Amino acid sequence: MTDVRSVYVTIDTPDNAATLARALLERGLIACANVLPGVRSFFTWDGDVQDEGEVAMILKTREGRLDELVDAVEALHPYDVPCVVAWPVDAGAEAYLAWVRDETTP
């Protein structure tokens, strides 16, 4: 396993996804953000089933920046309770993994 993490975030609009991605890049918390519009999410909120259009984001960072990244997403995100989940990257192209590490080193 590597120290690189992929982080999944959902957000309401492509513009808000772009704003969030830029803010996280400027802070050096991520190396890259993929923005995937057209997600349809079903969830319960305040006891009601919701059916909402959203945008998915996949962010790349290092394990050592993960707590800071989650805090920043929570602070910058328009939702009261944003989806922010991370999973480890078991393996990958070493040049790419090194780039993620370099871009997210404080």
C-alpha positions as CSV (number, residue, x, y, z in Angstrom):
1,M,0.0,0.0,0.0
2,T,1.1,3.6,-0.7
3,D,0.6,6.8,1.4
4,V,-1.5,8.2,-1.5
5,R,-5.3,8.6,-0.9
6,S,-8.2,9.1,-3.1
7,V,-11.0,11.2,-1.6
8,Y,-14.6,11.2,-2.7
9,V,-16.7,14.3,-2.3
10,T,-20.1,15.2,-3.6
11,I,-21.2,18.8,-4.1
12,D,-24.2,20.6,-5.6
13,T,-23.0,22.3,-8.8
14,P,-20.1,22.2,-11.2
15,D,-19.2,25.8,-10.4
16,N,-19.0,25.0,-6.6
17,A,-16.9,21.9,-7.5
18,A,-14.5,24.1,-9.5
19,T,-14.3,26.7,-6.7
20,L,-13.6,24.0,-4.1
21,A,-11.0,22.3,-6.3
22,R,-9.1,25.6,-6.8
23,A,-9.2,26.4,-3.1
24,L,-7.8,23.0,-2.2
25,L,-5.1,23.2,-4.9
26,E,-4.1,26.7,-3.8
27,R,-3.7,25.4,-0.2
28,G,-1.5,22.5,-1.5
29,L,-3.9,19.9,0.0
30,I,-4.5,18.1,-3.2
31,A,-2.5,17.3,-6.3
32,C,-5.6,16.9,-8.6
33,A,-9.4,17.0,-8.6
34,N,-11.6,15.1,-11.1
35,V,-15.0,16.7,-11.4
36,L,-17.7,14.3,-12.6
37,P,-21.0,16.1,-13.2
38,G,-24.4,14.4,-13.7
39,V,-24.5,12.3,-10.6
40,R,-28.0,11.5,-9.3
41,S,-28.0,10.9,-5.5
42,F,-30.7,9.3,-3.4
43,F,-30.5,9.8,0.4
44,T,-32.6,10.6,3.4
45,W,-32.4,14.1,5.0
46,D,-34.7,15.3,7.8
47,G,-36.7,12.0,7.5
48,D,-37.5,12.5,3.8
49,V,-36.1,10.6,0.8
50,Q,-34.2,13.0,-1.5
51,D,-33.5,12.6,-5.2
52,E,-30.9,15.3,-6.1
53,G,-28.5,16.1,-8.9
54,E,-25.0,16.4,-7.7
55,V,-21.4,16.5,-8.9
56,A,-18.9,13.9,-7.7
57,M,-15.3,14.8,-7.1
58,I,-12.3,12.6,-6.7
59,L,-9.4,14.3,-5.0
60,K,-5.8,13.0,-4.7
61,T,-3.7,13.6,-1.7
62,R,-1.2,12.1,0.8
63,E,-2.2,10.4,4.0
64,G,-0.4,13.1,6.0
65,R,-2.6,15.8,4.5
66,L,-5.9,14.0,4.9
67,D,-7.1,15.5,8.2
68,E,-6.3,19.0,6.9
69,L,-8.1,18.2,3.7
70,V,-11.2,17.0,5.4
71,D,-11.3,20.1,7.6
72,A,-10.9,22.4,4.6
73,V,-13.7,20.6,2.7
74,E,-16.0,20.8,5.7
75,A,-15.3,24.5,6.1
76,L,-15.6,25.5,2.4
77,H,-18.5,23.2,1.4
78,P,-22.0,24.5,1.0
79,Y,-23.7,21.4,2.7
80,D,-24.2,21.1,6.4
81,V,-22.9,17.5,6.3
82,P,-20.8,17.0,3.2
83,C,-19.8,13.6,1.9
84,V,-16.1,13.3,2.4
85,V,-14.6,9.8,2.4
86,A,-11.1,8.5,1.6
87,W,-9.7,5.2,0.6
88,P,-6.1,4.1,0.2
89,V,-4.3,3.7,-3.1
90,D,-2.8,0.2,-2.9
91,A,-0.6,0.6,-6.0
92,G,-0.1,2.7,-9.1
93,A,2.3,4.2,-11.5
94,E,5.2,5.3,-9.3
95,A,5.8,8.5,-11.3
96,Y,2.2,9.5,-10.7
97,L,2.3,8.6,-7.0
98,A,5.5,10.6,-6.6
99,W,3.8,13.6,-8.3
100,V,0.9,13.4,-5.9
101,R,3.4,13.3,-3.0
102,D,5.4,16.2,-4.4
103,E,2.4,18.4,-5.0
104,T,1.0,17.9,-1.5
105,T,4.2,18.3,0.5
106,P,3.9,21.3,2.7
